[in-house]
Amino acid sequence: MKAGRLVSALVCLMMLFSLHSRTTNACTGIRLIVQDGSTVYGRTMEWGTFDLNTRVAIIPRGHGFTGLTPEGYNGKKWQAKYGFVGLDMMGKDIFGDGMNEKGLSVGLFYHPGYAIYMEYDKAQADNTITAVDIVSYILSQFASIDEVKREMGNVRVVPVVEKALGIPVQGHWMVTEPSGMSIVIEYLDKELHIYENPLGVITNAPTYDWHMTNLSNYVNLSAVALPAKNIEGLNFAPLGAGSGMIGLPGDFTPPSRFVRAVAWSQTVRPLRKSDEAVYELFRILDNFNLPLGSAEGSDSVETDLEGMRSSTIWTTAWDLSGKVLYFHTQHNRRVRKVELSRIDFSKKEIIHIPLDDKKEQDIKDLTPR
């Protein structure tokens, strides 16, 4: 009987691990502050289970939203004070990343095993939203982080099962404004937690404060090469450049990516203008690109992965001061942009733009003719 219970427990554990691994992603977010006072925020979007079929979406001022609850679209109703540009997911008007016309940006990052939202109370449905509403709620309602910190505690966030996943979306959020100020929003044990994010970095599990504590294990890292040493008359010198970063973790777990993101973002070359910061941000984020075969979930059935080339589906860089979105995708590394200053946010309808006109790399032929 004991052996039977043990086998049953192991089977349940393996099933739980399988479900968890199929829905794990490895997104990394980074903010850079430029010498001219501008700010650039960007992130990778990893999802190795199926293509998110993301589009650029332009949401106008005055657009009406309704929060989702376990009962359906009977939650909080609000209208957009600010227009915004977002990157949607799964062909729905739910957003993983975005920036509004005030330069406030929000990124949704997966937080499996740690995000525990408030219990649904039908009597408070009219003040309730769910995780996939948070990006649109913040971008459409707030112009600054001070407003976000003041108002987010006034809305209830509850779990709602996402049909494509079979579980509620477990997320936490990085919010950044043009001044460079950044925060992380988490829902832990049914309570809202807002953390200051002075280093401007986010990954996934565990909690943000744990990641910050874990940095103490890497205080030896440096952009300066280690000095040579003489031991018993023998000279030992570093074998090459980068010796100050010996011990930097190289795997793709969230704690290791957090440490690397801090190391690379804190040792960037001097950045005088935002366009150089955008270039540098893409260069840093290239360190976090995840091949399809090495990602959790990339063992999904072949039909789910059809057409995918990478677990890093897209990468963004948002110039918060110039209000420009830059991005490239798994299919095409050519950088494209959307300038918010040229958008008429008084339009009535949401506009959707595919990330890729053609799902192929744009290659310029330089062969002499």
N, C-alpha and C positions, 0 to 999 in steps of 0.2 A: 504493500500500500504506500509506504514512504517513497519507494522508488518510482511508483506510478505518479505520485504527486510531484516529485522532482522533475520527471520528464514533462509533465503537463506544464509546470512552471517555466521550464526552459523553452518549450514550444511557444508559450505566450510571449516570453521575453524576445524570442527571435522574430515573432510576428510584429511585435511593437517596434523593434529595431528596424525591421524591413520597411515599415510604414514611415518611420522617422527619416530613414536615409533617402527614401524616394521623394521626400518633400523638403530636403535640405538644399539651401543655396549658399553661395559664398561671396556675397556682395561686400565691397569695400568702398567707403566714402572718405574723402579728404578735402580739406579746405586750405587754400594758400592765401596769405595776405601779401600784397604787393607794395613795393616801396612808394608808389604814387598814391597809396591809400585805398586802392581798389581791392576787391576780394573775388576770388574764383573758387567755386565749389564743384566737385565732380565725383563720379562714382562708376563702378562697374555693376552690371546686372547679370548675375549668374543664375542660371536655372537649367539644370541638366536633365529634367524630366520630360519636358515638352516645350515647344516654341510658344512664347507668350504672344507672338503676333502683334508686337507693339506698334502703335502709331503715335505721331505727334498730334496732340489735340489742342485746339485753341478755344478756350472757354470765355465767353463774353461777360461783361458786367451785366448784372441783372438776371443771370441764368438761375433758375430755381433748382434747388437740391432737396432731396428727402432722405433722411437717414434710414439705414437698413437695420431691422431688428429680427429676432427669431420668428416673428410673425409676418415679416415682409416689409414693404416700404410704408411703414406707418410711424416712422421715427421723427426726429427733429426736422423741421422745414426751415430753410433759409435761402436768401438770395445773395448772389455774389456782389460784394461791394467793389471787388477788384477783379479785372480780367487776369487770366493766367494761361501759361503754356505748360502742358503736362505730357508725360509719356505714359500712355495707357497700357492696359494688359488684357489679354484674352478677348479682344474685341469689345470690351465694355468700357464705360466711362468711369473706370477706377484707375487710380494713378499710382505709379511707383516712384515718380520723380517729377519735380516741377518748380517753376518760379513765377511769381506774379509781377504785375506791372510796377510794383514798388521795389522789386529786387529781392523780396523774401523768397528763400528756397526751402523745399522740404523733400527729404528722401525717405522712403519706406525701406527698412532693412529687416530681413527675416530674423526672428528671435525664438527659435523652437525650444520648447521645454521650459521657458521662463515667463513668457507673456501670459498672465492670468488676469482677465478683465473682470469688470463688475458683473454681478448677477443681474439678469434682466428683470425689471419690475414693470409690469404692464401699465401700472398707474403713472409711471414716469416716461412712457413711450415717447411723448412729444418733446422730450429733452434727451433722446437717446440716439447714438450713432454706433457704427461698428468700425473695426480696424481699417477696412478699405475706404471708409469715408474721411479719414483723418487728413490725408494730403489735400483733398479738395476743400475740406472745411477750413483748414488753416490758410491755404493760399487765397481762398475767396473772401475771407473775413478779416485778415490781419495784415498790418503793414510793418510790424516790428516784432522783435522777440519779446520786448516788454509786454506787448499786448497778448502774445501767445501765453506767456507765463501767468498773466493776470486772469485770462479767460478760460484756459483749457480745463481748469478744475470745476467749471460750471456746467460741463456737459458730461453725460454718462456714456461710457464706451463698453459695449457688451459683446460677447462672442456670438458669431453667426457662422454656421457651416458654409464654406465655399464649395459648391458642387464639384468643381474641377479638382479639388484636393480631397474632399471627403472629411475635412476638419476645418475649424475656424482658422483664418489667417493669423498667425502669431507674429507680431511685428513690434519693432521699436523704430523711432524716427529721429533723424538729425535735421535740425532747423538752423538755418544760417541767414544772416542779414548782411546788407552791403558794408556795414561798419566792420565786419569780420566776427562779430559776436556770434557764438554758436551754442546750442543746447542739444541735449539728447532727452527724448521723452520715452518713458517706459511705463508699462502697467504690470506691477508685480503684486501678487497676492491680493488682487482686486483693488489696488490703490494706485493712484497716479504718482509717478516720481519724475521730477525734472532735474537734470544734472547740467551744471555749467560744463562746457566742452572747450576748454582753453586751447587744447592741442588740435582741435578740428579734425578728429578722426573717429570713425565708427566701423565696426564689422558686425558680427552676429553674437551668438551666445558665448559666455554667460552674460551677466549684467554689466553695465557700463562701469560701475564703480569697481567691480572685480578686475576688469581690464586695466584700469588706472593703477590699482594696487600691484598688479602683475608687472607693470613697467619697472618696479623696483628691482626685479631680478635681472635687469639689463642695463643698469647704470654704467657698466663698464664700456658700453658701445661708444664709438667715437669715429668721426670722419677723419681723424688724424691717424696716420700709420703708427704702429707700435715701434718703439725704439729697439735698436739692436742690443743684444746682451752678450757679455763675455763670461763664460763659465769655464773654470779650470783652464784658462788660456785658449779656449775655443770661442770663436765668434759666431753668434747666431743672429741672423737678420731675417726680417720678413721676406717671404718668397716673391712677393709682388704687391701691387696696390690693393688697398681694401683691408689690410690686416687689422685696422681698428674696429672693423665690424665682425671679427671672428666671434662666433657665438650667436649671431643673428639667426633666428629660426627660419627655416626655408620651406616648411610644409604649408599646406593651404587651410589648416584649421583656423577658426576665428581668432584665438589668442595669438597665434603666430603671425597672422596677417595684420593684426592690430599693432604688434610691435614693429613689424616691417614698415607699416604705413607711417608710424610716428618717426622711425629712423630716417626714412627717405624724405618725408615732408619737412623735417627739422634740419636737414642738411642740403637743402636745395641751393643752387647757385643764386646770386643776387638777381632779383626780378624787378625791373624798373617799371614795366607796363603790363597791363592785363593780358595783352596778346601773347607776350612771352610766358606769362603764368599759365595760360591755357595750354601752350605747347609743353611746358614743363609738367603740368598736371597729367596730360595724356602719357607722357614719357613714364612718369611714376606709376600710373595705373596699369601700364603695360606689364609691370612686374606681377600683376595679380590675375592676368588672363588665365583661364582654366580650360585645358583641352577637354573635349567631350568625353573621351575615354577614361579620364581620371576623376570625373566628378561623381558625387553621389547622385544616384538617379539616372546616370547615363546607361544603366543596364535595363532601362525601360524597354517595353516592346518596340520593335523596329518601326512600327507605324507611327508611334508617338514622336520618334526622333527623326522621322523622314524630313530631309531638307535642311537639318541643322548641321552646322560646321563646328560649333564651339559651345561650351557651357557658358561662356561670356557672350551673352546675346547682344548687348550694346554697352557703350561707354559714353558718358556725358561729361561735359565741362560747361558750367554755367558762369558767365561773367555777370556777377550780381550788380556791379556798378554800371557797366555798359549795357546791361539787360540783353544779353545775347546767349542763346543756346548753341553749343557746338556738340556734335556727336559723330561717332562712327559705329559700325555694326559688325556682327559676325560674318557677314557676307561681303562687306565693302569697307576697307580701312580709310577710304577717302573721307576727310572731315567735311561735314556739311553744317550749315548754321541757319538759325531762325532769329531774326532781330525783332524783339518785342516792341521797340520804338516805332517800327513801321507797320504794326498791326492795329487795325481798327477794332478795339474791344467793345464798340457799341453795337456790333452785329448781333442779330437775334439768335442765331443757331451756332451750335458747336461745329467747328471745322476739323476734319480729320485728314492728316497727311501721312501716307506710308513712309516708313523710315527708308526703304529701298525701292527705287523705281524698278530696278532689276536686281535680283538676288545673285549678283556676281561682282567680282572685284573690278573696279575701274582701273584699267592699265593703260598708261600712255606709251605708245611705241616710239622709241627714239632711234630706231635703226636707220642709218643713213640710206637715202634713196639714190 
